[in-house]
Structure formats: C-alpha cells, structure tokens
C-alpha cells in the first residue's frame, strides 16, 4: 500500500482542522499554545495587573514577615509549587500562573521570569542572583514586530539544577537533570542531564561524575562527613 503524501486529502483535512481551531482561539489561548498573539486583548492586561498586585505584596513585605509570607504569596502566585519554596525579593514575572516549580525551589535576588509561555521547573532547583528566564519573544522582521504580535515558547528545567548568577535562559530551551549552568551564561539551546555548561552561547564543558561528590569548590575537598 502506497504511503500518503502531504498533499493527499487526509493531510489537507487535518491541516484545515488545525487552522480552524487556531482561528477560534482567543489571545490568551493563542499565547499558551505558542502562537502569535496580541498582549493587550482578551483579559491579558487584567491578568498581568493581578500578578503585579501580588508581586507588590511580595516585594514590599517587611523582613520580619517574610518567613511565612513569602511562601504564601508564591504559592498563590504560581500555577503549582512544592510544599517548600522560597524566592528572595525582589522577584518579577508576567503572569505567575504559567510557572510551576517542584519541591525545595530556591531563587536568590532579582529573579525574572517572563512566563507568557509555560515555565516548568523541577525539584531542588537553585537560581543565583539576577537569573532571567524568558519564554517571550518578538518577530525578527521589523514589519512583523511592529504589528504588535509576540510569542511565548515554553521552557523546561529538570531536577537538581543550579543556574549561576546572571544566567539567561531563552525561549524553547530544555535543561536536563543534575545540571550546573555557569555564571553569566546565555542558554540558547537544550542542555543534557548531568553536565556543567557555561558561556554565551552556553556549551557543555564536561560531565558531572561521582568523583565530584568529595569537592565543594574546584580542588577543595570537604572537611566534614555529612555531605
């Protein structure tokens, strides 16, 4: 039996059905589907305003209230979290509801997440100061960009990941489990599990092995036994 070609009726019908579904989406649905969307329509400004109200509470919270207050605000802001989560103010995001983090998530000062696309982060993930995670982007051609359309492509970060200070993660990237991203990196492509990667653009420099367990910094061995 001959295989079907892309020009055959079944493929054409499927493409027409997909196009029809896309055309019936509102701008919020298009945003989450990774399609071009307009950020000033269909309740998106109201959603961003509600996010900013919560961020204002978080970022202006008195220090002696943060132990209980920070986790409470983050759990209300994010789409899903583990039981233990901490974000050092100030923190900034677009919607919050498109961010999911696992257990023992920790972010140091000045984390920025542009979550117009979904951001999925695993357990035991640490973000050093000034980490930026950007799902958002704009068309390259100025005519298309000036039309107002933008897009969001999801980002996924696995378990046991450490993002070094001033790391930038760009749209569509997946970072595997047990990864260290060196400070100042710009992550433009997927990073596999169990590696150290650094640079702009970020590249794998070596694997993480069992031999690394006995060292806390470069060639400095642990002088304790409970690590």
VEXDREN-2710 file (C-alpha; in Angstrom, 1 decimal):
% VEXDREN-2710
k/r/px/py/pz
1/UNK/0.0/0.0/0.0
2/UNK/1.4/3.4/-1.0
3/UNK/2.1/5.9/1.8
4/UNK/0.0/9.1/2.0
5/UNK/1.6/12.3/0.8
6/UNK/1.2/15.7/2.5
7/UNK/-0.9/16.8/-0.5
8/UNK/-3.4/14.0/0.0
9/UNK/-6.9/14.8/1.3
10/UNK/-6.4/13.3/4.9
11/UNK/-3.5/15.6/5.5
12/UNK/-5.2/18.6/3.9
13/UNK/-8.3/18.0/6.1
14/UNK/-6.1/17.7/9.3
15/UNK/-4.3/20.9/8.4
16/UNK/-7.6/22.7/7.8
17/UNK/-9.0/21.5/11.1
18/UNK/-5.9/22.7/12.9
19/UNK/-6.1/26.1/11.2
20/UNK/-9.7/26.4/12.1
21/UNK/-9.0/25.6/15.8
22/UNK/-6.3/28.2/15.9
23/UNK/-8.5/30.8/14.4
24/UNK/-11.2/30.3/17.0
25/UNK/-8.7/30.7/19.9
26/UNK/-8.8/33.9/21.9
27/UNK/-5.4/35.7/22.5
28/UNK/-4.9/34.1/25.9
29/UNK/-5.3/30.6/24.4
30/UNK/-3.0/31.5/21.5
31/UNK/-0.4/32.8/23.9
32/UNK/-0.3/29.5/25.8
33/UNK/-0.3/27.5/22.6
34/UNK/2.9/29.2/21.4
35/UNK/1.1/31.0/18.6
36/UNK/1.5/34.7/17.7
37/UNK/-0.8/36.7/20.0
38/UNK/-1.6/40.3/21.0
39/UNK/-0.9/41.1/24.6
40/UNK/-3.5/43.8/25.0
41/UNK/-6.6/41.7/24.3
42/UNK/-8.9/39.1/25.9
43/UNK/-8.2/39.7/29.6
44/UNK/-4.4/39.6/29.4
45/UNK/-3.8/43.1/30.7
46/UNK/-6.1/42.3/33.6
47/UNK/-4.2/39.1/34.4
48/UNK/-0.9/41.0/34.4
49/UNK/-2.3/43.6/36.7
50/UNK/-3.4/41.0/39.2
51/UNK/0.1/39.5/39.0
52/UNK/1.6/42.8/39.8
53/UNK/-0.6/43.3/42.8
54/UNK/0.7/40.0/44.2
55/UNK/4.3/41.0/43.3
56/UNK/3.9/44.3/45.1
57/UNK/2.9/42.5/48.3
58/UNK/5.9/40.1/47.9
59/UNK/8.5/42.8/47.0
60/UNK/7.5/45.3/49.7
61/UNK/7.0/42.8/52.5
62/UNK/8.7/43.6/55.8
63/UNK/11.7/41.4/56.5
64/UNK/10.2/40.0/59.8
65/UNK/7.1/38.8/57.9
66/UNK/8.8/37.0/55.1
67/UNK/9.4/33.6/56.7
68/UNK/5.7/32.8/56.4
69/UNK/4.6/35.5/53.9
70/UNK/6.9/34.7/51.0
71/UNK/5.9/31.1/50.6
72/UNK/2.3/32.0/51.0
73/UNK/2.4/34.6/48.2
74/UNK/4.5/32.4/45.9
75/UNK/2.1/29.5/46.3
76/UNK/-0.8/31.8/45.4
77/UNK/1.0/33.4/42.5
78/UNK/2.5/30.3/40.8
79/UNK/0.5/27.7/38.9
80/UNK/1.9/25.0/41.1
81/UNK/4.6/24.5/43.7
82/UNK/6.1/22.0/46.1
83/UNK/5.5/22.4/49.8
84/UNK/8.8/24.1/50.4
85/UNK/9.6/27.1/48.1
86/UNK/11.5/30.3/48.6
87/UNK/12.0/33.4/46.4
88/UNK/14.1/36.3/47.7
89/UNK/12.5/39.6/46.9
90/UNK/12.6/41.4/44.5
91/UNK/11.1/39.0/42.0
92/UNK/9.4/39.8/38.7
93/UNK/7.2/37.8/36.3
94/UNK/4.4/38.5/33.8
95/UNK/1.5/36.2/35.0
96/UNK/2.9/33.8/37.6
97/UNK/0.1/31.3/36.8
98/UNK/2.2/29.9/34.0
99/UNK/5.1/28.9/36.3
100/UNK/5.3/25.5/38.0
101/UNK/8.1/24.6/40.4
102/UNK/8.8/21.4/42.4
103/UNK/9.9/20.8/45.9
104/UNK/12.7/22.9/47.5
105/UNK/12.8/25.6/44.9
106/UNK/15.1/28.5/45.8
107/UNK/15.7/31.7/44.0
108/UNK/18.1/34.4/45.1
109/UNK/17.6/38.2/44.5
110/UNK/16.3/39.6/41.2
111/UNK/14.9/36.5/39.5
112/UNK/12.9/37.5/36.4
113/UNK/10.6/35.0/34.7
114/UNK/8.7/36.2/31.5
115/UNK/6.1/33.5/31.7
116/UNK/3.9/34.2/28.6
117/UNK/4.7/30.6/27.8
118/UNK/4.7/27.8/30.4
119/UNK/7.8/27.5/32.6
120/UNK/8.2/24.1/34.2
121/UNK/10.9/23.7/36.9
122/UNK/11.7/20.5/38.8
123/UNK/12.7/19.9/42.4
124/UNK/15.8/21.0/44.2
125/UNK/16.5/23.8/41.7
126/UNK/18.5/26.9/42.8
127/UNK/18.7/30.2/41.0
128/UNK/21.6/32.5/41.8
129/UNK/21.1/36.3/41.8
130/UNK/19.9/38.0/38.6
131/UNK/18.8/34.9/36.7
132/UNK/16.4/35.6/33.9
133/UNK/14.1/33.0/32.2
134/UNK/12.5/34.3/29.1
135/UNK/9.8/32.4/27.2
136/UNK/8.8/35.6/25.4
137/UNK/10.0/36.9/22.1
138/UNK/9.1/39.1/19.1
139/UNK/9.4/38.5/15.3
140/UNK/12.7/39.3/13.7
141/UNK/11.4/41.4/10.8
142/UNK/10.5/44.9/11.8
143/UNK/7.2/45.0/9.9
144/UNK/6.1/41.8/11.7
145/UNK/7.5/43.0/15.0
146/UNK/5.7/46.4/14.7
147/UNK/2.4/44.7/14.1
148/UNK/2.3/44.0/17.9
149/UNK/2.3/40.2/17.7
150/UNK/4.6/38.4/20.1
151/UNK/5.0/34.8/21.2
152/UNK/5.9/32.6/24.1
153/UNK/7.7/29.2/23.8
154/UNK/7.8/27.0/26.9
155/UNK/10.9/26.4/28.9
156/UNK/11.6/23.3/31.0
157/UNK/14.2/22.9/33.7
158/UNK/14.8/19.5/35.3
159/UNK/15.6/18.4/38.9
160/UNK/18.7/19.3/40.8
161/UNK/19.7/22.2/38.6
162/UNK/21.8/25.2/39.7
163/UNK/21.6/28.3/37.5
164/UNK/24.6/30.5/38.2
165/UNK/24.4/34.3/38.6
166/UNK/23.3/36.4/35.6
167/UNK/22.3/33.3/33.7
168/UNK/19.7/33.9/30.9
169/UNK/17.5/31.1/29.6
170/UNK/15.9/31.8/26.2
171/UNK/12.6/30.6/24.7
172/UNK/12.1/26.9/23.9
173/UNK/15.1/25.7/26.0
174/UNK/15.1/22.4/28.0
175/UNK/17.7/21.9/30.7
176/UNK/18.1/18.3/31.9
177/UNK/18.5/16.9/35.4
178/UNK/21.6/17.4/37.6
179/UNK/22.9/20.4/35.6
180/UNK/25.1/23.3/36.6
181/UNK/24.9/26.4/34.4
182/UNK/27.9/28.7/34.9
183/UNK/27.5/32.3/35.9
184/UNK/26.9/34.7/33.0
185/UNK/25.7/32.1/30.6
186/UNK/23.2/32.6/27.8
187/UNK/21.4/29.3/27.3
188/UNK/20.1/29.3/23.7
189/UNK/19.8/25.5/23.1
190/UNK/18.9/22.4/25.1
191/UNK/21.4/21.2/27.7
192/UNK/21.5/17.4/28.5
193/UNK/21.5/16.0/32.0
194/UNK/24.5/15.5/34.3
195/UNK/26.8/18.2/32.9
196/UNK/28.4/21.5/33.6
197/UNK/27.7/24.1/30.9
198/UNK/28.8/27.7/30.6
199/UNK/29.2/30.5/28.1
200/UNK/27.4/32.7/25.6
201/UNK/26.1/30.8/23.9
202/UNK/26.1/28.2/26.6
203/UNK/28.0/25.0/25.8
204/UNK/28.7/21.8/27.7
205/UNK/32.3/21.7/29.1
206/UNK/32.2/18.4/31.0
207/UNK/30.1/15.7/32.6
208/UNK/29.4/15.6/36.4
209/UNK/30.7/12.3/37.9
210/UNK/30.8/10.6/41.3
211/UNK/34.3/12.0/41.7
212/UNK/32.8/15.5/42.1
213/UNK/31.0/14.5/45.2
214/UNK/34.0/15.0/47.5
215/UNK/34.7/18.6/46.4
216/UNK/32.8/21.7/47.4
217/UNK/34.8/24.2/45.2
218/UNK/37.3/23.3/42.5
219/UNK/40.0/21.3/44.1
220/UNK/38.9/21.9/47.7
221/UNK/37.8/18.7/49.5
222/UNK/35.0/18.6/52.1
223/UNK/36.4/18.7/55.6
224/UNK/33.1/17.3/57.0
225/UNK/31.4/13.9/56.6
226/UNK/27.7/14.8/56.4
227/UNK/27.6/16.0/52.7
END
